[in-house]
């Protein structure tokens, strides 16, 4: 069995159930070696040792130990009745969320809680935000009309 991470959603992935489209970052175990080779050959997946599930590009750059530490940190927050992004974190930015100068969303002038909420909702890059509708963005917890104006360039 080969563990694969989807790198592109430009094509459909073929499997025993037919053709499916998987989001980039999806990690799954592929039982059919020929299928895994096809996906590699077509450039729509790569071999990985990351855990099964969805793994963002940022998470893919983390070591297994870093991922385990982040999971433990989030579980500890949950047990304490706290949620990441609700002010329960220390002054440093949350693990997995880049500093302002490294975060693609840093240019919008949003606060850390808003950036964290956008990251969690999948709005991790300006091109994703530009492609989203206002309603989709406003459905994100902690994002209101003021933040939307900043995202749309109206500061």
N, C-alpha and C positions, 0 to 999 in steps of 0.2 A: 504494500500500500504506500502511496506517495502523498505527502502533504503538500498542497498547492495553495498559493495566494493569488487571487485574481488581480491582475495589474491593469486591465483595460475592460471597458464595457462597450467597446466599439463593435464587438461581435457576440454572437450567441454561443454559449457553452453547450456542447453536445454531451449528453449523458444517456444512461439506459432508459430514462423516462422521456427522452426527446430533447428539444432545444429549450434552454432556459437562459435568461439574462441575470447575471449575478452582479451586485455592486462591486466596484473596485475595492479591494481590501478584504474581501471575503476569503477566509481560510477554510479549506475543507480537505478531508481525506479522500483520495481518488483510488479506488480499488483496481481499475483497469489501467494497466501500464501503458497500453497503446493510446488510450485517451489522454493520459498525462503527457505523453510525448507530443501528441497533436497540439495540446494547449501550449506547450513550450515552443514548438515549431512555429505556431501562429502568433506568438508573442502576447497571448492573452492571460498567461499565468506564469508563475515562477515557483520553483521548489522552495520550501521554507520549513523551519522547525517551530514556527510560531503556533500558539494555541488555536484550535478550531474556533471559528466565529468571525466577527468583523474586526479587522485590525487596520487602523488608520496609517497613513504614511509615517506620521510622527511616531506612533507606537511601534511600527515595523523597525524603526531605527533604535529602539530600546533593547537592552539585553533582557534575557529571561529573568535575571535577578531584579532588574529595574521594574519590569512589569509586575513581578511578585510583590515587590515593595509597595508599588502603587495600589495594588489590590488590597494588601494588608492595611494600608493607610485609609483607604476608602471604607473598608469594613469596620475599622476602629471608629471612624466618624459616624457611621450608621449605628453602631452599637451604643454610642454616646448620645443618640438622638439628634445628631447634627448632620447637616448635608454640606458637601463641598460647595463653596460659593455663597454660603449664607452668613459669612463673617466669622465662622468658626475656625478658619485656617489662620496660621501665623502670618507674619508680615510678608514672608517670601511668597512669590507666586506659587500656585498649586503645581505639584508635580505633573508633568505632562502638558502644562500650558506654558508656552514660551513667554519670555519677558517681553515688555512692550516693544523694544527695538528689534526683536526677532519675530514677533507675532505679525502675520499678514494683516490682522485686524487692528493692529496698533495704530495705524494711520487714521482711524476714524475718531480717535479721541474718546472712546468709550471707557467706562470704568471696568475694573477687573471682573466684577460680578456679571456685567453685561457680556463681556467677551467670553467668560466661562459658559454662560447660558447659550450663546451662539455656537460655541464649539460643541457643546453637548447636543445641540439640535442639528448638527451637521453643517453649519455655516462656518466653515473653517478657512475659506479663502474669498477674496473679493469677487472672483468670477462666479462663485456659487451664489453669493449675495446678489450680484447683478442679475443673475438668471432667475432668482426667486421673485415671487410676487410680494407686494406689500403685505397682503393677508397672511402669507406663509411666514414671513418674518415676524409679524405681530403676534402670531400664535406662540412664539417663544416666550417662556416665562421671563419676566424682568425686562422685556423689550417693549417700549411704548412708542408713542408718536415722536417724542424728542429724539430717541435713539434711532428711530427709522429715518428721521430727517438727516441725521449725521451720516447714516449708511448710504443715503441717497445723494449726499454731497451738499445738503442745505445747511450744515452746521447750525 
